[in-house]
Amino acid sequence: MRRSFSKRTTRKLINPTVEKQDTCDTPAMNLEEKVTFIREGLFLTDDLSIRNLIFNEKQVKLMFIDSIVEVGSIQNSVIKPMQENPFGHIKNVVYGANVNETVDLQGALDALVDGHCLLIIEDEECMFLISAPKNQSAHRIEPINEKVIRGSHQGFSENVAENVQFIRERITNRKVTVKYSHVGVTTKTKYALVSISTLTDPELAKTIEERITYIKADAIQSPGYFEEFLEDSSFSPFPQFLNTERPDRVVANLMEGRMALLMEGSPTALIFPVSFFSFFQTSEDYNSRSFIASFLRLIRLVSFITTLCLPAFYIAVISYNYEVIPVEIIFSIKSSLEYLPFPPLIEAAIMQFTLELLREAAIRLPNPVAQTIGVVGGLVIGTAVVDANFVSNTMVIVVAITAISSFVIPSNELSTSVRILGFPLMVLASLFGFFGIVIGLMITLIHMSKLKSLGHYYLYPMAPFDVKAFKDAFIRVPIWLMKERPRDLKAIYKWKTTNPRGWKKNEQSD
């Protein structure tokens, strides 16, 4: 199906302000005005629920954010008692709940995102805040493929409302906006777009909403379907959206000005737009000191280059360029190649293909069996092919280092992509030597420079070049020095902090 993207206007939200009232005698705003104020103050988020009730023969609006409050508790402690006793005072009718009076609409907004529900009664200035936070102990399972030593050990579930709760627990701010909708002509799958309204570029929100409206597929069953419908270049080997199962990682990217997509039935969130360097950042980078985080990130980047180039480099050396390695090593390699029936390219392809077979077998089998297959298969096959003179000892070492390097890359999708890219690079190395490797890397780099993620350059901050953004690219400087958000995201408010630490190194207290 051909994708076509067009432009449409967006609705401009109002940031409401109101002065606090000191008395409950004269209403300053009517019921509908207060409801409108609250809805706009929460930036028209879709997880705001409004119930209509009658109490003391007056209209009552009960408002709450259903992703962070216990809806069952509200039903039993608030709605049901008011229906059974439609006359009296709220504090005498609503039992089993902490009820507080307020006249401050701004304070009511903050209370709503903190797990309260709000009762607004017609022709009365006083409002009632009732505490009903949702249990925060639900689903505390760490994702298997994104484990950390230091940091949060919570992962997403397969319930979209619960996943929104995890995000709101970490950002207790009314500026978090959730937009629920359904996609799929037959499946009608529920999804949620999450952003921070005062940070996210309105053009980005408009672009992603437009692209989703063009999805006319019969079924959308996982975030992977969304990814293929929304990405700029479907035939690029590089992932253009970031997949994660960690709420803390989603929150960190939302605070940069990005958006996230959550889907019913999947624990995976899509984050967009992203750059190439986003795939080398982990949650643990920001829980460790900058020196350690920078060292580990450089190792990941080196492992990317190793996975991509090492087999091709070995083939080029063996086939064309013996002179680049020491003479002592040449004799050792030459002796191991003496009785081999295959050229280096076939030798490398056999080992890489065998490694992929073992990897897939380990994924599909139960854990105890998978560990046995990995250890026994690797040892037995590795030893057997060398003894049978099908593969040299040196090639086994090269493939083993390549495999280990691919495991270091934090993103499984990027890791798979770079392993696939290694095959054409090996072919070029077998045909043209080092010149073929250079040609292959140039084509890859040109493609990455042209590639975009929702219109944002994939190689930012290298192309276009932005020296300030290098603070969190190859290395990570101390967090207090990262004062600005990435410029390519065009966040509404670019500053993370205006006063990094507020004290001087040599400052002494009296």
Buried (B, 14 or more C-beta within 10 A) or exposed (E): EEEEEEEEEEEEBEEBEBEEBEEEEEBEBEBEEBBBBBBBBBBBBBBBBEBEBEBBEEBBBBBBBBBBBBBEBBEBBBBEBBEEEBEEEBEEBBEEBEBEEBBBBBBBBBBBBBBBBBBBBBEBBBBBBBBBBBEEEEBEEBBEEBBBEEBBEBBBBEBBBBBBBBBBBBBEBBBBBBBBBEBBEEBEBBBBBBBBBBBBBBEBBBBBBBBBEBBEBEEBEEBBBBBEBBBBBEEBBBBBBBBBBBBBBBBBBBBBBBBBBBBBBBBBBBBBBBBBBBBBBBBBBBBBEBEEBBEBBEEBBEBBEBBBBBBBBBBBBBBBBEEEEEEEEBEEBEEBBEEBEBBBBBBBBBBBEBBBEBBEBBEEBEEEEBEEBBEEBBEEBBEEBBEEBBBBBBBBEBBBBBBEBBEBBBBBBBBBBBBEBBBBBBBBBBBBBBBBBEBBBEEBEEBBEEBBBBEBBBBBBBBEEBEEBBBBBBBBEEBEEBBBBBBBBBBBEBEBEEEEEEEEEEEEEE
